Amino acid sequence: MNGPASNAAAPEGRPTLTEEQCRVARAMAGLGVSRRHIAMHLRIEAAALIAQLGEELELAEVEANSKVAKALFRMATQGNNVAAAIFWMKARGGWRERPDPDASGGDGARAIQVEIVRLSDPARPRPTLDVDPSADRSAP
């Protein structure tokens, strides 16, 4: 089906997009491609693209974002995906990372505290190591 698209009325003097071009434009918009790049791909002016498919391209973006949000939500809540859960809470729940002011060394680098636990001997004390991430690890 490569004839002119019935739902895309072209303004006077502008080419009418084919059904295939409309399908490609909607797919590209759903993937986040800019209007300018979609128009470039279709070899038309961006203004002509927006005049003919502006609302449809916005809808394609909303539908794609909804699908990704649904998949991410499922991964965060059912898939035991910690990264997805953290991302969701940062993007939607207002979470943010705050550096711990007590965890920085004298040179401003963040220090990492590592705790080593030996499960084979629960009576043994738990040693902790302070690791300076700016330290040269290439030395033997």
N, C-alpha and C positions, 0 to 999 in steps of 0.2 A: 504494500500500500504506500506508494510514493507520490500520490497526487497532493494537491494543496490541502492543508488541514482545514477541516470545516469549522473548528472552534477558534481559529486564530485569524481574525479579520485584520488584514494589513492596512495601515494608514495609507492614504493616497501617495503614490510614488515609491512605496516600499515593497519589497518582494514578500510574497506569502510563503510561510514555511510549510514544508511537507509534513505529513504525519510522522515520518521517520526522523526528520529534524526536530520536531517537537518532542518525540520520545527521547532522543539523545540529549536534548537540552534539559529535560526534566531529570534524567538520570545523572547528568553532570552536576546539576544544582543540588541534588540529593547527596552527592559526594563532597559538596563544599566548594566546587569550582566557581570562581567569580563570574559575574555576568560578563565582564569584559573578555575573559578567556573563553567563555561559552560562545560569545558572539564571534570571536576570532576564529574559533574552530569551525563555526558554521559559515564563516566568511560573509557576515552581515554586520551592520552597525549595532552597537550596544543599545542605542535608543530604539531601534527597530525590534530587537529582541525583547526589550522591556515592554514596549508598547503592545506586542503580540502575546507575550507569555509571562509578563511580570508576576501576576497573581499565581499562576500555575507553578512558577519556579519557587516562589515563597512557600507554597503548599508542599512542594516536593522536599524542601529543606525541613519543614516541620515534621513531615512523615518520617524522614530519615532519622532526625534527631530523636523522635519518639521511639523508633525501633531500637536505636542504640541505648537509650535510657532504659528501656524495658529489659534489654539483655544485660546491661550493667547492674540493674536492680536485682535481677535474678541471680547473677553471679555473686553479688554482695550478700544476698539473703539466703540463698539456697546452695550455692556452689562452694561455700567455704573459701571464698577468694578474698583474702585480707586486703590486698591492694585495691580491689574494686570497692570494698567497703570503705576504706580510707578515702579513696578518690570521691566517692559519693558524698561522704560527710564533709569533705573540704568544699566540694562544688555546691552542694545543696544544703548542708547542715551548718555552714558557717565555721567549720573547724579550720584552724590554721596552725602552722608550726611556729613555736616560739622558742628561740634559743634559751638555754638555761644559763643565766649569768654566772652561776657558781661553777659551771663546767668548763670555763675557758681558762687557758693557761696564761702566764704572764705576757706572752707574745701575742695574745688575742686569738690564737688558734683554739678551736673547740677541743677539749679533752674528752676522751671516750673512756668510760669505766667499764671494765670487763669483769664479770664474776664467774669463776670457775667452780662448778659444783661436781663433786665426785659422788655419784649415786651408789657406788659399791661399798662405801664406808660412811654411813650417815653420822657416825659419832665424830668424825674428823672435822676440824674447823674449816670454814669456807674462806679460802683466800680470795682477795680481790687484787686486781692489777689496774693501775692507772696507765693508760696508753696515750701518749702525745701523738696526734696524727701528723704533726709537722716534723717529727723525728725522722732521721735518715734511716730507712729500713734496708738500704743496700749494703750497709756495713755488716761484717760477719758477727 
